[in-house]
């Protein structure tokens, strides 16, 4: 029974570690756009891109029943809602702006969905597919939550120093994981880890890149 | 039936309850099985069909709800196409969709496979719902992007929803049908429940019948016993007892038999008792009659010493009539002045343990009517009769008896005087007789001695005579030779002849004189012993032979033989003179009396040592004696040869000598013409104390 305090401590610590994504607080600290650009130019941030705009009037087709809901066939982009032509342009433009602004880019992880992966490929040179960044909408509540939590944990565990860690994914996952709805397609959401908390610093919508370019 | 008879009463009484228990168990299981079958039906109904129908209904309602929410979401998207808002609404719908799907699949999994038109309805429902779900999700995905497209999806979803509904209605109908059927079955089986009722009634009937049967069966034997007992108790003793075939009622039957026997005995005893009572009344009357005619005077008194009975004899003795003494104190007729007697009497009356008392050693004084006193003996008996104490006094008048006794005592004194005188006279006669006896013994001794001397003289006479003859012949021859010598005509031949004659004569002399000397020696020994009672050691065999030698002359001209058997060198320490006289008497008796008419008499003497004693057996084959003679043989002066000069003291002396001098015993056996046998036993050492 003398061990009880020890066990209790271990239990508390263990629970804290395991449940940190649930307790981790997202502190909103919206930065003005120029300041935000400056901050991401210095690295040390997590940049979450929602995939670029997609073809209207289309949805994912031929959904397969998987554990926790439906999934698309990742290898067959024809059955998915894909980037529209303008969406590809948006992505290419963002790539230019990123390069122009010398925003340092570290690791890039992308959803396996074609529209996300295509966006990432347009923007960045090296992309890793992370299947847990898949679109959570068609999943059941448990799986949807799990994917959200995973994204939150992944953002929290990224340790960018001089560069920024990049995730390319979908709107619903971010909303599930960090309570932030990225809008519209192609938007960049900026986070900064601070201790156990994540600071939400603001979004840069595709149109903002033109503004930034216009006001250097 | 025989099985029943082997059971004990208790076991028989247990049969009915046991059958009851068994039947109840049968009923229980039957009812249980029936109930269980219904419960199973109900359970089945409850577990599957009805819940499934309701679950399907629930799913339908949930789907309807989802669809209406989706429709609402779409409407909202048309007005406020905010992606996040639409997402949150959509997310909720999707979650509900998955939930509905989960429940639906779960219950479809529970459902049996329902085939309609060779199609699996369950599978069709799953496919339709899955399809519907996809379209709904697509619709939600589109809603934030393109509400118009989303509306188109919604219309598709509508169609799929209807399809799902139709299928659900199909399966629900199927289950409703099934429920109806089962309900019908339950109703039917409820009708079957009446079987339990019938079974119950039947089992109860069986129980009642078996109970009645066993009750009747068990009580029949007891009833028989009961009837017999009642009849016996009512006095019908002559009835026959029923035969028993029941092992465990054997004791009861035996008890009834014993009861009957007891009743019969009682009846006999009652009869005997009545007789006895009658006899008793008789004997009571007889007793009173007897009391009156009894020679003894009998007085009965009560506890207060008052006279209640005074019989005739008592009236005679005391001179009172009964009416004169009835209820008068006893001490009017008995003297109470003797204190010790009075106290003893009072003590007897008060002491319950004493029943009988006698005043027979000491005379009690009675008082006659005239006041005259007399003596009496009284026996007093005490008895309880009907709680009252009665004392019966039996009285004997002993006045005359006492007088007679007194007279007797006086006579007795005179008699004693007379006896003394007679005794004195007798003593004198006895003394005289003894003196005579002694004289006779002496004279017998002298007679024996005389005989002996005559015998001795005769014995010695022969050799001495021969010696004298021989000597006188030699004297004659000597004179002849002397004459021849003086004549000178003595020849050598004459001398030789004379020498031979001398030698022959000398031999004869020597022989006969030696014989004479021997005889004298032996006679001397006997004669000396006869005279003396000297105690000395002697060889009994040699001594007996000497005695026989001394008596040889008596047997000289007869054919009688004497044989002696005796161990050699048996030396005894005793009185030889006495022994010699005993043997002489035996032999002379045999010779004189036993062999009187017998030519070849045989005397056998057997002497043996037995246990420190000498056992001498003397037998002859003479004429023997009659029993009368045998009884008198030791009496003095008894003889059958008085005329021949016998004194009749011989055996008397022998008896005295054996018993007094030798300290031994003598026994004689004889029969007429059967010879005589004497057995003498006397100690080897006469001076040792007798055994």
Interface residues (C-beta under 8 A of the other chain):
Chain A: X54 X56 X57 X59 X60 X63 X65 X69 X70 X81 X137 X138 X139 X140 X141 X144 X171 X172 X175 X181 X183 X184
Chain B: X83 X84 X87 X88 X90 X91 X94 X95 X98 X99 X130 X133 X134 X137 X138 X140 X141 X142 X145 X146 X148 X149 X153
